Amino acid sequence: MNSQTNLVRSRVSWGQKIAFGFGMLANQMFPAVISIFIVVLVQNLGFPGWMWGVVSLAPRIFDSITDPIMGFISDNTKSKWGRRRQYVLIGALIMGVSFIIMWQLFLDNGVDYNFVYFLMWSLVFYLGLTIFGVPYVAMGYEMSDDFHERTQIMAVAQWIGQWAWVIAPWFWVVMYADPNSVMFSIFDFQTNGWFESAEVAVRELAIWVGVVCMIFAMIPAIFIKSESTLDKDYAPLTLKNIGGSFKEIGTSFVEASRSKPFRKLCVSTFFIFNAFNTVAGFTFFIIVYYLFNGNTGDAGIWPTLFGSCGALVTTFLVIPIVTYMSKKVGKKKAFLISQSISIVGYVMFWFLFIPGKPYMFLFALPFFSFGIGGLFTLMMSMTADVIDLDELHTGKRREGVFGAIYWWMVKFGFAIAGGLTGTILTLVGFTSGADSQPENAIIGLRLFFTGFPILGTLIAIYVMWDYDITEEKANEISEALAKRKSENTIKSNH
């Protein structure tokens, strides 16, 4: 496979960055909304716990198989449209249509029918997410070869994508609340507001979410430029060579995993993201049972404000600051500083969750938000640098493979987090649906909510401490690749 720098540009226009960002909005809005809608399966449609587990875990197992295959296909596609755009477009269509169909669930159809129906269509949806997501992320990696421009591309994308997490928590209000009141509870089976039931709300809202997000996801395919790859020397993708292709997939994964800097990025992301998601669900319980003595009505929109305000802080404060720090002190130092700030935020939560004064926890959000807000802005940019290093060593350009491995690690961490959440709830003696909780259970939740993410973040900081791709080294790699490409061009002309 010849060395390729597919449409490498040092500077990228704001229009291209924004087009890429709209894809990130769709990429984050779908899972954000699913995390809200999925409660209806248990609360309104009667799914038992094991069905919840299956529909949550099965798609991620499916992802672990399809992601690397899609990464290989995307990296080796010969097309006049390039390697990515057509897949992003097809994946967007599949995601949007299947998302709408997936949520057309009716209580009268029975639990077993709804379980099989939802599971089958969720697999179709996640297939679409893979077809869209893997090439989409790879598209971002190859938009520029400039060290700082890459961070700005990812910062713009994360800034736009964060609006998913600002908007999604308010679906609780739309689904369960009386529009004349700000009080709502996710444990309420009845509504007298916008919809006659949450089941009806999800069916109708899914149509709007599916159509709008499908359009957002199509924007990168339509507007981001790419060059033809018809003349590239890529691995064959024919059915006849499928066996060899799977071998190539395995070889590419092994080679990518041998990259020490890339392993550091994956391991650090795993510990930070896994720890964050493990305790994220505790927020609701701490607010309701600790701040409001188990009264979900009094808790009102405070759980929603936690998620929505945190996303707003990330959008308008964290991402701009992290981007600025990256340019001034480098990506690694910006990562270490931002994650250290997040530790301060988690400590503050211990002291600022105060019964009778729920507004106090808002003061911790600006510090806490540096954790996840800084993570993906910097890690996606650093992954692009690692891909350059891989090309220098192997002569192969494999954004798809590296993107698939990285996001497989993210999804794997998310799946692990789900299991740890249930384990911790059991360990501390938490009783689901109870009017009140034992004092030890609440203390346990608060200890894990503060301590577990701090532990994960400290491990990540330790892992990244000797990460060695600096701006100077990245520039040297880019110059070496440019020289190699120039020499190859001269040879081919002779």
Secondary structure as the mmCIF struct_conf table of DSSP 4:
data_model
#
loop_
_struct_conf.conf_type_id
_struct_conf.id
_struct_conf.beg_label_comp_id
_struct_conf.beg_label_asym_id
_struct_conf.beg_label_seq_id
_struct_conf.end_label_comp_id
_struct_conf.end_label_asym_id
_struct_conf.end_label_seq_id
TURN_TY1_P TURN_TY1_P1 ASN A 6 LEU A 7
BEND BEND1 SER A 10 ARG A 11
HELX_RH_AL_P HELX_RH_AL_P1 TRP A 14 PHE A 37
TURN_TY1_P TURN_TY1_P2 ILE A 38 ILE A 38
HELX_RH_AL_P HELX_RH_AL_P2 VAL A 39 GLN A 43
TURN_TY1_P TURN_TY1_P3 ASN A 44 LEU A 45
HELX_RH_AL_P HELX_RH_AL_P3 GLY A 49 ASP A 75
TURN_TY1_P TURN_TY1_P4 ASN A 76 ASN A 76
TURN_TY1_P TURN_TY1_P5 LYS A 80 TRP A 81
BEND BEND2 ARG A 83 ARG A 84
HELX_RH_AL_P HELX_RH_AL_P4 ARG A 85 MET A 102
TURN_TY1_P TURN_TY1_P6 TRP A 103 TRP A 103
HELX_RH_3T_P HELX_RH_3T_P1 LEU A 107 ASN A 109
HELX_RH_AL_P HELX_RH_AL_P5 VAL A 111 TYR A 141
TURN_TY1_P TURN_TY1_P7 GLU A 142 GLU A 142
BEND BEND3 MET A 143 MET A 143
HELX_RH_AL_P HELX_RH_AL_P6 PHE A 147 GLY A 161
TURN_TY1_P TURN_TY1_P8 GLN A 162 GLN A 162
HELX_RH_AL_P HELX_RH_AL_P7 TRP A 163 ILE A 167
HELX_RH_3T_P HELX_RH_3T_P2 ALA A 168 TRP A 170
HELX_RH_AL_P HELX_RH_AL_P8 PHE A 171 TYR A 176
BEND BEND4 ALA A 177 ALA A 177
TURN_TY1_P TURN_TY1_P9 PRO A 179 ASN A 180
BEND BEND5 VAL A 182 VAL A 182
TURN_TY1_P TURN_TY1_P10 ILE A 186 PHE A 187
BEND BEND6 GLY A 193 GLU A 196
HELX_RH_AL_P HELX_RH_AL_P9 ALA A 198 PHE A 223
BEND BEND7 ILE A 224 ILE A 224
TURN_TY1_P TURN_TY1_P11 LEU A 230 ASP A 231
HELX_LH_PP_P HELX_LH_PP_P1 TYR A 234 PRO A 236
HELX_RH_3T_P HELX_RH_3T_P3 LEU A 239 ASN A 241
HELX_RH_AL_P HELX_RH_AL_P10 ILE A 242 SER A 257
TURN_TY1_P TURN_TY1_P12 ARG A 258 ARG A 258
HELX_RH_AL_P HELX_RH_AL_P11 LYS A 260 ALA A 280
TURN_TY1_P TURN_TY1_P13 GLY A 281 GLY A 281
HELX_RH_AL_P HELX_RH_AL_P12 PHE A 282 PHE A 285
HELX_RH_PI_P HELX_RH_PI_P1 ILE A 286 LEU A 291
BEND BEND8 PHE A 292 PHE A 292
TURN_TY1_P TURN_TY1_P14 ASN A 293 GLY A 294
HELX_RH_AL_P HELX_RH_AL_P13 THR A 296 ALA A 299
TURN_TY1_P TURN_TY1_P15 GLY A 300 ILE A 301
HELX_RH_AL_P HELX_RH_AL_P14 TRP A 302 VAL A 313
HELX_RH_PI_P HELX_RH_PI_P2 THR A 314 VAL A 318
HELX_RH_AL_P HELX_RH_AL_P15 ILE A 319 VAL A 329
HELX_RH_AL_P HELX_RH_AL_P16 LYS A 331 LEU A 352
STRN STRN1 ILE A 354 ILE A 354
TURN_TY1_P TURN_TY1_P16 PRO A 355 GLY A 356
STRN STRN2 LYS A 357 LYS A 357
HELX_RH_3T_P HELX_RH_3T_P4 PRO A 358 PHE A 363
TURN_TY1_P TURN_TY1_P17 ALA A 364 ALA A 364
HELX_RH_AL_P HELX_RH_AL_P17 LEU A 365 PHE A 368
TURN_TY1_P TURN_TY1_P18 SER A 369 SER A 369
HELX_RH_AL_P HELX_RH_AL_P18 PHE A 370 THR A 394
BEND BEND9 GLY A 395 GLY A 395
HELX_RH_AL_P HELX_RH_AL_P19 GLU A 399 VAL A 428
TURN_TY1_P TURN_TY1_P19 GLY A 429 GLY A 429
TURN_TY1_P TURN_TY1_P20 SER A 432 GLY A 433
BEND BEND10 ASP A 435 SER A 436
HELX_RH_AL_P HELX_RH_AL_P20 GLU A 439 MET A 464
TURN_TY1_P TURN_TY1_P21 TRP A 465 ASP A 466
HELX_RH_AL_P HELX_RH_AL_P21 GLU A 471 ASN A 493
#
